[in-house]
Amino acid sequence: MSDVLDRVAITAAAAIDLEDLVGYIAERNPAAAERTREAILAEFTRLARLSPRLDGRTVALRTGEVCRRSFVHPAVIFYRRAPGVLEVVRVLHHAREPITR
C-alpha cells in the first residue's frame, strides 16, 4: 500500500534557508550535510502524509503569520497546511535567533 500525500510546496525563503543550512554544515562535514538534507526532506514527506496526520505545535511568527513547527536536528521546519498542500515556510538552524513571538 502506498502512502497518500499532500503536495509539498516549498517557499523561496525556505529553499534558500535549506541551502544555507546545508552549505554551512558542508563547510565542516560534507557527509553530515547530505544526511541533514535527506532527513529534512524525509520530514517534509512525513508531514505531508494524510494518515497518520502528525502535526507540530502551532506558533506565531514575528510577521503575525501562524504556522506549525517540526524539529529535525539541527533544523526547525515551519509549515502550514492548505487543502491538499503542505507549504514549507522556513527551514532554520535551531541555534538561530527565533522567528516566533
DSSP file (Angstrom, degrees, kcal/mol; ACC not computed):
  #  RESIDUE AA STRUCTURE BP1 BP2  ACC     N-H-->O    O-->H-N    N-H-->O    O-->H-N    TCO  KAPPA ALPHA  PHI   PSI    X-CA   Y-CA   Z-CA
    1    1 A M              0   0    0      0, 0.0     2,-0.2     0, 0.0     0, 0.0   0.000 360.0 360.0 360.0 130.4    0.0    0.0    0.0
    2    2 A S        -     0   0    0      1,-0.1     2,-0.1     0, 0.0     0, 0.0  -0.600 360.0-104.0 -92.1 154.4    1.4    3.4   -1.0
    3    3 A D        -     0   0    0     -2,-0.2     2,-0.6     1,-0.0    -1,-0.1  -0.448  24.3-134.6 -71.6 145.2    1.2    6.5    1.2
    4    4 A V        -     0   0    0     47,-0.2    46,-2.4    -2,-0.1    47,-0.4  -0.918  33.7-172.8 -99.4 125.5   -1.3    9.2    0.2
    5    5 A L  B     -A   49   0A   0     -2,-0.6    44,-0.2    44,-0.2     2,-0.2  -0.893  26.9-124.9-124.4 147.5    0.5   12.5    0.5
    6    6 A D        -     0   0    0     42,-2.8     2,-0.2    -2,-0.3    79,-0.2  -0.490  49.4 -93.9 -71.1 157.7   -0.4   16.2    0.2
    7    7 A R  E     -b   85   0B   0     77,-2.6    79,-3.2    -2,-0.2     2,-0.6  -0.580  39.1-132.3 -71.4 138.8    1.6   18.1   -2.4
    8    8 A V  E     -b   86   0B   0     -2,-0.2     2,-0.5    77,-0.2    79,-0.2  -0.863  23.2-173.2 -98.5 122.4    4.7   19.7   -0.8
    9    9 A A  E     -b   87   0B   0     77,-3.0    79,-3.2    -2,-0.6     2,-0.5  -0.969   6.7-159.7-115.2 128.3    5.3   23.3   -1.7
   10   10 A I  E     -b   88   0B   0     -2,-0.5    79,-0.2    77,-0.2    77,-0.1  -0.932  15.6-132.6-111.5 121.8    8.5   25.0   -0.6
   11   11 A T     >  -     0   0    0     77,-2.6     4,-2.3    -2,-0.5     5,-0.2  -0.233  24.8-111.2 -66.4 161.6    8.6   28.8   -0.4
   12   12 A A  H  > S+     0   0    0      1,-0.2     4,-2.2     2,-0.2     5,-0.2   0.896 120.1  52.7 -60.0 -40.4   11.5   30.6   -1.9
   13   13 A A  H  > S+     0   0    0      1,-0.2     4,-2.6     2,-0.2    78,-0.2   0.910 109.5  48.3 -62.9 -41.8   12.6   31.7    1.6
   14   14 A A  H  > S+     0   0    0     75,-0.3     4,-2.6    74,-0.3    -1,-0.2   0.881 109.8  52.2 -66.9 -37.9   12.5   28.0    2.8
   15   15 A A  H  X S+     0   0    0     -4,-2.3     4,-2.2     2,-0.2    -1,-0.2   0.916 112.4  45.6 -64.1 -42.3   14.5   26.8   -0.2
   16   16 A I  H  X S+     0   0    0     -4,-2.2     4,-2.8     2,-0.2     5,-0.2   0.926 111.9  52.4 -65.3 -44.5   17.2   29.5    0.5
   17   17 A D  H  X S+     0   0    0     -4,-2.6     4,-2.8     1,-0.2    -2,-0.2   0.928 109.8  49.0 -55.0 -47.1   17.2   28.6    4.2
   18   18 A L  H  X S+     0   0    0     -4,-2.6     4,-2.7     1,-0.2     5,-0.2   0.922 112.6  46.3 -62.3 -45.7   17.7   24.9    3.4
   19   19 A E  H  X S+     0   0    0     -4,-2.2     4,-2.6     2,-0.2    -1,-0.2   0.897 113.3  49.8 -65.4 -39.4   20.6   25.5    1.0
   20   20 A D  H  X S+     0   0    0     -4,-2.8     4,-2.4     2,-0.2    -2,-0.2   0.924 112.7  47.3 -63.1 -44.0   22.2   27.9    3.5
   21   21 A L  H  X S+     0   0    0     -4,-2.8     4,-2.1    -5,-0.2    -2,-0.2   0.943 115.2  44.0 -62.9 -49.0   21.8   25.4    6.3
   22   22 A V  H  X S+     0   0    0     -4,-2.7     4,-2.7     1,-0.2    -1,-0.2   0.896 113.7  52.0 -64.8 -40.1   23.2   22.5    4.3
   23   23 A G  H  X S+     0   0    0     -4,-2.6     4,-1.5    -5,-0.2    -1,-0.2   0.903 108.1  51.3 -62.6 -41.3   26.0   24.7    2.9
   24   24 A Y  H  X S+     0   0    0     -4,-2.4     4,-0.5     1,-0.2     3,-0.2   0.926 114.1  43.2 -60.9 -46.2   27.0   25.8    6.4
   25   25 A I  H >X S+     0   0    0     -4,-2.1     4,-3.1     1,-0.2     3,-1.4   0.892 108.3  59.7 -67.4 -39.0   27.2   22.2    7.6
   26   26 A A  H 3< S+     0   0    0     -4,-2.7    -1,-0.2     1,-0.3    -2,-0.2   0.806  94.6  64.1 -61.9 -30.5   29.0   21.1    4.4
   27   27 A E  H 3< S+     0   0    0     -4,-1.5    -1,-0.3    -3,-0.2    -2,-0.2   0.807 117.7  27.8 -61.1 -27.6   31.9   23.5    5.1
   28   28 A R  H << S+     0   0    0     -3,-1.4    -2,-0.2    -4,-0.5    -1,-0.2   0.777 142.6   3.8-102.5 -36.3   32.6   21.4    8.2
   29   29 A N     X  -     0   0    0     -4,-3.1     4,-2.1    -5,-0.1     3,-0.2  -0.687  55.2-169.4-157.6  93.9   31.4   18.0    7.2
   30   30 A P  H  > S+     0   0    0      0, 0.0     4,-1.9     0, 0.0     5,-0.2   0.848  90.9  52.6 -57.6 -37.1   30.0   17.2    3.7
   31   31 A A  H  > S+     0   0    0      1,-0.2     4,-2.1     2,-0.2     5,-0.2   0.911 109.6  48.5 -66.8 -41.1   28.7   13.8    4.7
   32   32 A A  H  > S+     0   0    0     -3,-0.2     4,-2.4     1,-0.2    -1,-0.2   0.863 108.1  56.3 -65.7 -35.0   26.7   15.2    7.6
   33   33 A A  H  X S+     0   0    0     -4,-2.1     4,-2.4     2,-0.2    -1,-0.2   0.919 108.1  46.6 -62.7 -43.8   25.4   18.0    5.4
   34   34 A E  H  X S+     0   0    0     -4,-1.9     4,-2.5     2,-0.2    -2,-0.2   0.895 111.9  50.7 -67.2 -39.2   23.9   15.4    3.0
   35   35 A R  H  X S+     0   0    0     -4,-2.1     4,-2.3     2,-0.2    -1,-0.2   0.894 110.5  50.6 -63.0 -39.1   22.4   13.4    5.9
   36   36 A T  H  X S+     0   0    0     -4,-2.4     4,-2.4     2,-0.2    -2,-0.2   0.931 109.9  49.0 -64.4 -45.9   20.9   16.6    7.2
   37   37 A R  H  X S+     0   0    0     -4,-2.4     4,-2.6     1,-0.2     5,-0.2   0.937 112.6  48.2 -58.6 -47.2   19.3   17.4    3.8
   38   38 A E  H  X S+     0   0    0     -4,-2.5     4,-2.2     1,-0.2    -1,-0.2   0.889 111.3  50.2 -61.7 -40.2   17.9   13.9    3.4
   39   39 A A  H  X S+     0   0    0     -4,-2.3     4,-1.8     2,-0.2    -1,-0.2   0.897 111.7  47.9 -66.2 -40.0   16.5   14.0    7.0
   40   40 A I  H  X S+     0   0    0     -4,-2.4     4,-1.9     2,-0.2    -2,-0.2   0.928 112.6  47.8 -67.4 -44.7   14.8   17.3    6.3
   41   41 A L  H  X S+     0   0    0     -4,-2.6     4,-1.8     1,-0.2    -2,-0.2   0.880 110.4  52.8 -63.5 -37.1   13.3   16.2    3.0
   42   42 A A  H  X S+     0   0    0     -4,-2.2     4,-2.5    -5,-0.2    -1,-0.2   0.866 106.6  53.6 -64.8 -35.4   12.1   13.0    4.7
   43   43 A E  H  X S+     0   0    0     -4,-1.8     4,-2.8     2,-0.2    -2,-0.2   0.882 103.8  55.5 -67.3 -37.2   10.4   15.1    7.3
   44   44 A F  H  X S+     0   0    0     -4,-1.9     4,-1.6     1,-0.2    -1,-0.2   0.935 110.6  46.0 -57.1 -45.3    8.6   17.0    4.6
   45   45 A T  H  X S+     0   0    0     -4,-1.8     4,-0.8     2,-0.2    -2,-0.2   0.912 111.6  51.0 -65.0 -43.1    7.3   13.7    3.3
   46   46 A R  H >< S+     0   0    0     -4,-2.5     3,-0.8     1,-0.2     8,-0.3   0.919 111.5  47.6 -60.6 -43.7    6.3   12.6    6.8
   47   47 A L  H 3< S+     0   0    0     -4,-2.8    -1,-0.2     1,-0.2    -2,-0.2   0.808 107.5  57.4 -67.6 -29.3    4.4   15.8    7.4
   48   48 A A  H 3< S+     0   0    0     -4,-1.6   -42,-2.8    -5,-0.2    -1,-0.2   0.626  80.5 112.7 -78.5 -13.3    2.7   15.5    4.0
   49   49 A R  B <<  -A    5   0A   0     -3,-0.8     5,-0.3    -4,-0.8   -44,-0.2  -0.333  58.2-152.6 -61.6 138.6    1.2   12.1    4.8
   50   50 A L  S    S+     0   0    0    -46,-2.4     3,-0.4     1,-0.3    -1,-0.1   0.771  75.0  66.1 -81.5 -27.6   -2.6   12.1    5.2
   51   51 A S  S    S+     0   0    0    -47,-0.4    -1,-0.3     1,-0.4   -47,-0.2  -0.947 107.5  19.8-147.8 123.2   -2.6    9.2    7.6
   52   52 A P  S    S-     0   0    0      0, 0.0     2,-0.8     0, 0.0    -1,-0.4   0.554  88.4-153.9 -76.3 143.3   -1.5    9.3   10.2
   53   53 A R        -     0   0    0     -3,-0.4     2,-0.6    -2,-0.1    -3,-0.1  -0.751  15.9-176.0 -84.2 111.2   -1.6   13.1   10.2
   54   54 A L        -     0   0    0     -2,-0.8     2,-0.4    -8,-0.3    -5,-0.1  -0.940   3.3-178.4-114.6 114.5    1.1   14.2   12.6
   55   55 A D        -     0   0    0     -2,-0.6     3,-0.1     1,-0.0     2,-0.1  -0.876  18.4-133.8-117.2 147.0    1.4   18.0   13.2
   56   56 A G        -     0   0    0     -2,-0.4    14,-0.2     1,-0.2    -1,-0.0  -0.225  47.8 -63.6 -82.2 179.4    3.7   20.0   15.3
   57   57 A R        -     0   0    0     12,-0.4    12,-1.5    11,-0.1     2,-0.4  -0.308  52.3-113.0 -65.3 145.2    2.8   22.8   17.7
   58   58 A T  E     +C   68   0B   0     10,-0.2     2,-0.3    -3,-0.1    10,-0.3  -0.664  41.9 176.3 -79.8 133.9    1.2   25.9   16.4
   59   59 A V  E     -C   67   0B   0      8,-2.9     8,-2.8    -2,-0.4     2,-0.5  -0.947  27.7-128.6-135.7 156.1    3.3   29.1   16.6
   60   60 A A  E     -C   66   0B   0     -2,-0.3    41,-2.6     6,-0.2     6,-0.2  -0.928  23.6-141.3-105.8 127.3    3.0   32.7   15.6
   61   61 A L  B >   -F  100   0C   0      4,-3.4     3,-2.3    -2,-0.5    39,-0.3  -0.385  30.2-104.2 -77.6 163.5    5.9   34.1   13.6
   62   62 A R  T 3  S+     0   0    0     37,-2.8    38,-0.1     1,-0.3    -1,-0.1   0.773 122.4  63.5 -59.4 -24.9    7.0   37.7   14.2
   63   63 A T  T 3  S-     0   0    0     36,-0.3    -1,-0.3     2,-0.1     3,-0.1   0.586 120.7-110.0 -73.4  -9.8    5.2   38.6   11.0
   64   64 A G  S <  S+     0   0    0     -3,-2.3    -2,-0.1     1,-0.4     2,-0.1   0.243  74.7 139.3  95.7 -11.3    2.0   37.6   12.6
   65   65 A E        -     0   0    0     -5,-0.1    -4,-3.4     1,-0.1     2,-0.5  -0.435  48.6-137.1 -67.7 136.5    1.7   34.5   10.4
   66   66 A V  E     +C   60   0B   0     -6,-0.2     2,-0.2    -2,-0.1    -6,-0.2  -0.863  37.1 152.5-100.1 128.0    0.5   31.4   12.1
   67   67 A C  E     -C   59   0B   0     -8,-2.8    -8,-2.9    -2,-0.5     2,-0.3  -0.759  39.2-115.8-136.1 179.8    2.4   28.2   11.3
   68   68 A R  E     -CD  58  79B   0     11,-3.4    11,-2.6   -10,-0.3     2,-0.4  -0.824  28.0-145.3-114.3 162.9    3.2   24.8   12.8
   69   69 A R  E     - D   0  78B   0    -12,-1.5   -12,-0.4    -2,-0.3     2,-0.3  -0.963  14.2-175.7-133.7 152.4    6.8   23.7   13.5
   70   70 A S  E     - D   0  77B   0      7,-2.2     7,-3.6    -2,-0.4     2,-0.4  -0.980  19.0-134.0-140.4 149.1    8.6   20.4   13.5
   71   71 A F  E     + D   0  76B   0     -2,-0.3     2,-0.3     5,-0.2     5,-0.2  -0.901  24.5 167.6-111.7 134.0   12.2   19.6   14.5
   72   72 A V  E >   - D   0  75B   0      3,-2.6     3,-4.3    -2,-0.4   -32,-0.1  -0.897  59.2 -76.4-137.2 108.2   14.8   17.6   12.7
   73   73 A H  T 3  S+     0   0    0      1,-0.4   -34,-0.1    -2,-0.3     3,-0.1  -0.178 118.3   7.4 -51.0 126.3   18.2   18.1   14.2
   74   74 A P  T 3  S+     0   0    0      0, 0.0    20,-3.2     0, 0.0    -1,-0.4  -0.846 122.1  72.9-101.3  26.9   19.6   20.6   13.7
   75   75 A A  E <   -DE  72  93B   0     -3,-4.3    -3,-2.6    18,-0.3     2,-0.5  -0.695  55.2-150.7-109.0 152.9   16.7   22.3   11.9
   76   76 A V  E     -DE  71  92B   0     16,-3.0    16,-2.4    -2,-0.3     2,-0.5  -0.991  19.4-155.0-114.2 125.2   13.3   23.8   12.8
   77   77 A I  E     -DE  70  91B   0     -7,-3.6    -7,-2.2    -2,-0.5     2,-0.5  -0.895   3.9-162.0-104.5 124.8   10.8   23.5   10.0
   78   78 A F  E     +DE  69  90B   0     12,-2.7    11,-2.6    -2,-0.5    12,-1.5  -0.921  25.4 155.6-105.5 129.6    8.0   26.0    9.9
   79   79 A Y  E     -DE  68  88B   0    -11,-2.6   -11,-3.4    -2,-0.5     2,-0.3  -0.939  25.9-159.0-148.1 165.6    5.0   25.0    7.8
   80   80 A R  E     - E   0  87B   0      7,-2.2     7,-2.9    -2,-0.3     2,-0.4  -0.945  18.5-124.6-143.2 166.2    1.3   25.4    7.2
   81   81 A R  E     + E   0  86B   0     -2,-0.3     5,-0.2     5,-0.2    -2,-0.0  -0.886  21.5 173.9-117.6 144.8   -1.5   23.5    5.5
   82   82 A A  E >   - E   0  85B   0      3,-2.4     3,-2.7    -2,-0.4     2,-0.2  -0.893  60.1 -63.9-131.2 164.0   -4.0   24.3    2.8
   83   83 A P  T 3  S-     0   0    0      0, 0.0     3,-0.1     0, 0.0    -2,-0.0  -0.306 124.0  -6.2 -54.4 116.3   -6.3   21.7    1.3
   84   84 A G  T 3  S+     0   0    0     -2,-0.2   -77,-2.6     1,-0.1     2,-0.4   0.495 120.6  93.6  79.7   4.5   -4.1   19.2   -0.4
   85   85 A V  E <   -bE   7  82B   0     -3,-2.7    -3,-2.4   -79,-0.2     2,-0.6  -0.992  53.8-161.4-136.9 135.0   -0.9   21.2    0.2
   86   86 A L  E     -bE   8  81B   0    -79,-3.2   -77,-3.0    -2,-0.4     2,-0.6  -0.971  22.5-159.9-105.6 114.8    1.8   21.2    2.8
   87   87 A E  E     -bE   9  80B   0     -7,-2.9    -7,-2.2    -2,-0.6     2,-0.7  -0.873   7.0-149.7-102.6 117.9    3.6   24.6    2.5
   88   88 A V  E     +bE  10  79B   0    -79,-3.2   -77,-2.6    -2,-0.6   -74,-0.3  -0.768  17.9 178.7 -85.3 118.0    7.1   24.8    4.0
   89   89 A V  E     -     0   0B   0    -11,-2.6   -75,-0.3    -2,-0.7     2,-0.3   0.895  60.2  -5.9 -90.6 -46.5    7.5   28.4    5.1
   90   90 A R  E     - E   0  78B   0    -12,-1.5   -12,-2.7   -76,-0.1     2,-0.3  -0.980  47.0-159.6-148.4 156.2   11.0   28.4    6.6
   91   91 A V  E     + E   0  77B   0     -2,-0.3     2,-0.3   -78,-0.2   -14,-0.2  -0.896  29.3 171.5-138.4 105.2   13.8   25.9    7.5
   92   92 A L  E     - E   0  76B   0    -16,-2.4   -16,-3.0    -2,-0.3     2,-0.2  -0.865  39.6-104.4-122.9 150.3   16.2   27.3   10.1
   93   93 A H  E >   - E   0  75B   0     -2,-0.3     3,-1.9   -18,-0.2   -18,-0.3  -0.493  36.1-124.2 -64.5 138.3   19.1   26.1   12.2
   94   94 A H  T 3  S+     0   0    0    -20,-3.2    -1,-0.1     1,-0.3   -19,-0.1   0.729 107.9  59.0 -61.1 -22.7   17.8   25.6   15.8
   95   95 A A  T 3  S+     0   0    0    -21,-0.3    -1,-0.3     2,-0.1   -20,-0.1   0.557  83.9 103.0 -86.2  -7.8   20.6   27.9   17.1
   96   96 A R  S <  S-     0   0    0     -3,-1.9     3,-0.1     1,-0.1    -4,-0.0  -0.289  92.6 -79.3 -69.5 160.6   19.5   30.9   15.0
   97   97 A E        -     0   0    0      1,-0.1    -1,-0.1     2,-0.1    -2,-0.1  -0.380  61.0-101.3 -58.4 133.8   17.6   33.7   16.6
   98   98 A P        -     0   0    0      0, 0.0    -1,-0.1     0, 0.0    -4,-0.0  -0.231  23.7-159.9 -61.0 145.1   13.9   32.7   16.9
   99   99 A I        +     0   0    0     -3,-0.1   -37,-2.8   -38,-0.0   -36,-0.3   0.291  67.1  91.0-104.6   7.2   11.4   34.0   14.3
  100  100 A T  B      F   61   0C   0    -39,-0.3   -39,-0.3   -38,-0.1   -38,-0.0  -0.638 360.0 360.0 -98.9 160.5    8.5   33.2   16.6
  101  101 A R              0   0    0    -41,-2.6   -40,-0.1    -2,-0.2    -1,-0.1   0.459 360.0 360.0 -82.4 360.0    6.9   35.6   19.1
